[in-house]
Amino acid sequence: MLDNLFSMQGKVCVVTGGSRGLGAFMAQGFLEAGAKRVYITARKAEACLAAAEELSQFGECVALVGDVATSEGVMALVKELNEREQHIDVLVNNAGTAWGAPFGQFPEKGWDKVMDLNVKSPFFLTQALTPLLEKNATKENTAAVINIGSIAGIVGNGLDNYSYAVSKSAIHQLTRVLAKELVDKHIRVNAIAPGRFYSKMTEFLSEDKEAFEEELQSIPMRRWGESTDIAGVALMLASKAGAFMTGQILPVDGGTTLVN
């Protein structure tokens, strides 16, 4: 039973923002678990192609360069996937951004940029890819959508990233709404709400030794997340291990939401 429980054998996966950080960790996890093919997206061609080449040591990884922050970018990605695949099994809406500024100085463009990429794009991408997701999905072999939220959407501290915190709360609710909407199509929709992980977005903190050590004291497990921490949960949600789960928000945070 365990051999098949977390297997991704034969599955076609799409991971937006998959060239680095959490996206790359999850893409690697899918490939190591036997995925037939994993598509990763990113805006920057060089980074996307380099990541796909590196990840291909674990299985077939294909770079699709494009900007899913725009409607045109979303539609271009959907068109490309429809030309390449008869169906997909897993969609990970991971691409995201943040904008920090003090209250009273927070700009409208910072609000709109974050909400567009973190909330609007996952909705319209999922909507457009639903035909591919449901094509091969059955009651016994469901397709999966995994949205990447954040504990920032759970706790009451925006840390000057106001639109980011609100966008992640919104993606959590979108997860519940889409789970109910797509359940009859045999598509499960869940979200992961990560705490602190090593990534480009958190370099400013991990490279500041004093600030880093101070923040560790607010995390009950006294560490940040590693690649396997996010990959393991994504594998569970994408495989038979999570077959009876939909509409759930899973904090992966070392216990941070217990004390914040």
matplotlib code that plots the C-alpha trace (Angstrom):
import matplotlib.pyplot as plt

x = [0.0, 2.7, 4.4, 1.4, 0.1, 2.5, 3.2, 3.0, 3.5, 2.2, 0.9, 1.3, 1.9, 2.0, 3.8, 3.6, 6.6, 8.5, 12.0, 13.1, 12.0, 8.9, 7.9, 11.2, 11.0, 7.5, 8.4, 11.4, 9.2, 6.7, 9.5, 11.2, 7.9, 7.6, 5.6, 5.5, 6.2, 6.3, 5.9, 7.4, 6.6, 8.5, 8.8, 12.6, 13.6, 17.1, 16.1, 13.2, 15.3, 18.1, 15.8, 14.1, 17.5, 18.6, 15.3, 15.5, 18.0, 15.0, 12.6, 11.2, 10.8, 9.7, 10.1, 7.3, 8.4, 5.7, 4.1, 0.9, 0.4, -1.4, -4.5, -2.4, 0.2, -2.4, -4.1, -0.7, 0.2, -3.2, -2.8, 0.6, -0.5, -3.5, -1.2, 1.2, -1.1, -4.5, -4.9, -3.1, -3.4, -2.0, -2.0, 0.0, -0.8, 2.5, 3.5, 3.2, 4.7, 4.7, 5.0, 6.1, 5.5, 4.4, 0.7, -0.1, 2.5, 1.2, 0.6, -2.3, 0.0, 1.4, -2.1, -3.1, 0.1, -0.1, -3.8, -3.6, -0.9, -1.7, -5.5, -6.8, -4.4, -4.9, -8.7, -8.5, -5.8, -7.7, -10.9, -9.1, -7.3, -10.4, -11.2, -7.7, -7.9, -11.2, -10.3, -8.6, -10.1, -12.4, -13.9, -11.1, -8.3, -9.0, -7.1, -5.7, -5.3, -2.9, -3.0, -0.1, -1.4, 0.5, 0.2, 0.2, -3.4, -4.2, -2.5, -3.4, 0.0, 0.6, 4.2, 3.8, 2.9, -0.8, -1.8, 0.2, -1.6, -5.0, -4.2, -3.3, -6.5, -8.3, -6.6, -7.6, -11.2, -10.9, -9.6, -12.8, -15.1, -13.3, -13.3, -17.0, -17.4, -15.1, -15.8, -18.4, -15.7, -13.4, -11.0, -9.8, -8.7, -6.5, -4.1, -0.8, -0.1, 3.7, 5.4, 9.0, 11.0, 14.3, 13.6, 14.4, 11.5, 12.9, 16.6, 16.4, 15.7, 17.7, 20.8, 20.4, 21.7, 20.4, 16.9, 16.9, 17.8, 15.2, 12.4, 13.4, 12.3, 8.7, 8.6, 7.9, 10.1, 12.9, 13.7, 12.6, 11.1, 13.3, 12.6, 11.4, 8.9, 6.9, 7.5, 6.1, 2.8, 2.4, 3.0, 0.3, -2.2, -1.4, -1.4, -3.7, -2.6, -4.8, -7.6, -10.3, -9.2, -10.6, -11.2, -8.5, -5.9, -2.8, -0.4, 3.2, 4.9, 6.7, 3.9, 3.9, 0.2, -0.1, 1.5, 0.7]
y = [0.0, 2.5, 2.0, 3.5, 5.9, 8.8, 7.8, 10.3, 7.7, 8.8, 12.2, 15.4, 18.4, 22.2, 24.4, 28.1, 30.0, 26.8, 28.1, 28.6, 28.3, 26.5, 25.9, 24.2, 22.1, 20.9, 20.2, 18.1, 16.2, 15.3, 14.2, 12.1, 10.4, 9.3, 12.1, 11.6, 15.3, 18.5, 21.9, 24.9, 28.5, 31.7, 35.2, 35.2, 32.9, 32.2, 31.2, 29.1, 27.2, 26.7, 25.4, 22.9, 21.6, 21.1, 19.5, 17.1, 15.0, 13.7, 13.3, 15.2, 18.9, 21.4, 25.2, 27.3, 31.0, 33.5, 35.9, 34.6, 37.9, 39.1, 37.8, 37.4, 35.4, 33.1, 32.5, 31.9, 29.3, 27.6, 27.5, 26.0, 23.3, 22.4, 22.0, 19.8, 17.6, 15.8, 16.2, 17.4, 15.8, 18.5, 22.3, 24.1, 27.8, 28.9, 32.1, 35.0, 38.3, 40.7, 44.5, 46.0, 49.6, 51.2, 51.9, 55.4, 55.0, 51.8, 52.5, 51.5, 49.9, 47.7, 46.5, 45.8, 44.1, 41.6, 40.9, 40.4, 37.8, 36.1, 35.9, 36.9, 34.8, 31.5, 31.8, 32.4, 29.9, 27.2, 28.1, 27.9, 24.6, 22.9, 21.1, 19.6, 18.7, 16.9, 15.1, 12.2, 12.6, 10.0, 9.3, 6.8, 8.9, 12.5, 15.5, 18.0, 21.8, 23.0, 26.7, 28.2, 30.5, 31.6, 31.8, 35.6, 34.9, 33.4, 35.4, 39.0, 40.6, 42.0, 43.0, 46.0, 43.5, 44.4, 43.3, 40.1, 39.1, 39.9, 38.1, 35.0, 35.1, 35.4, 32.5, 30.4, 31.3, 30.8, 27.3, 26.5, 28.0, 26.1, 22.9, 22.9, 24.1, 21.4, 18.4, 16.9, 17.1, 14.9, 17.8, 18.3, 21.8, 22.3, 25.0, 24.9, 27.8, 27.9, 29.7, 30.8, 29.0, 29.8, 31.6, 34.7, 36.5, 35.9, 36.5, 39.9, 38.2, 35.0, 37.0, 39.3, 37.0, 39.1, 39.4, 35.8, 34.5, 36.8, 35.4, 31.8, 32.5, 33.0, 29.6, 26.8, 24.3, 26.9, 26.5, 27.5, 25.1, 23.0, 21.8, 18.4, 20.0, 21.6, 18.8, 16.2, 18.0, 18.8, 15.1, 14.1, 16.5, 15.5, 11.8, 9.0, 9.9, 13.0, 11.4, 12.2, 15.8, 18.9, 22.5, 22.3, 24.8, 23.2, 25.4, 24.1, 26.5, 24.8, 25.7, 29.5, 29.8, 28.2, 31.2, 34.1]
z = [0.0, 1.0, -2.4, -4.2, -1.5, -2.3, -5.9, -8.7, -11.3, -14.7, -13.5, -15.5, -13.2, -13.6, -11.0, -11.5, -10.1, -10.2, -11.0, -7.4, -3.8, -2.8, -6.4, -7.3, -4.1, -5.0, -8.6, -7.5, -5.1, -7.8, -10.1, -7.5, -6.7, -10.4, -12.2, -15.9, -16.6, -14.6, -16.2, -14.4, -15.2, -14.5, -16.0, -16.5, -19.3, -18.2, -14.6, -15.8, -18.4, -15.9, -13.2, -15.7, -16.7, -13.1, -12.1, -15.2, -13.3, -11.3, -14.3, -17.2, -16.4, -19.0, -18.7, -19.9, -19.8, -19.2, -16.8, -15.2, -13.5, -16.6, -18.4, -21.6, -19.8, -18.2, -21.6, -23.3, -20.7, -21.1, -24.9, -24.6, -22.2, -24.4, -27.4, -25.4, -23.2, -23.5, -19.7, -16.6, -13.1, -10.8, -10.8, -8.2, -8.0, -6.4, -8.3, -5.9, -4.9, -1.9, -1.3, 1.9, 3.1, 6.3, 6.9, 5.7, 2.9, 1.3, -2.5, -4.6, -7.1, -4.3, -3.5, -7.1, -8.1, -5.2, -5.4, -9.2, -9.0, -5.7, -6.1, -9.5, -11.5, -9.6, -10.1, -13.8, -14.4, -12.5, -14.4, -17.8, -17.0, -15.5, -18.8, -18.8, -15.1, -15.4, -18.6, -16.9, -13.4, -11.9, -8.5, -7.8, -9.5, -8.7, -10.1, -7.6, -7.4, -4.7, -3.8, -1.9, 0.8, 3.9, 7.6, 6.9, 5.8, 9.2, 11.9, 12.6, 11.8, 8.3, 9.1, 6.7, 3.9, 4.0, 0.5, 0.8, 4.1, 2.7, -0.6, 1.2, 3.3, 0.0, -1.6, 1.5, 0.9, -2.8, -2.1, -0.1, -2.8, -5.7, -3.7, -3.5, -7.1, -8.6, -6.4, -8.9, -11.6, -9.4, -8.8, -5.3, -4.2, -1.1, 0.1, 1.9, 4.3, 4.7, 7.5, 7.1, 4.4, 2.8, -0.5, -2.5, -0.9, 2.6, 1.9, 3.6, 6.9, 6.7, 5.9, 8.9, 11.7, 14.6, 13.1, 12.0, 15.5, 17.0, 14.8, 15.5, 19.1, 17.8, 16.1, 18.5, 16.5, 16.5, 12.8, 9.3, 6.8, 4.5, 1.0, 2.2, 4.5, 1.7, -0.9, 1.5, 2.1, -1.6, -2.4, 0.1, -1.4, -5.0, -4.5, -3.3, 0.3, 0.1, -1.9, 0.8, 1.4, -0.3, 0.7, 3.5, 4.5, 5.9, 7.9, 7.5, 9.9, 12.7, 15.1, 14.5, 14.3, 17.7, 19.3, 17.0]

ax = plt.figure().add_subplot(projection="3d")
ax.plot(x, y, z, "-o")
ax.set_aspect("equal")
plt.show()
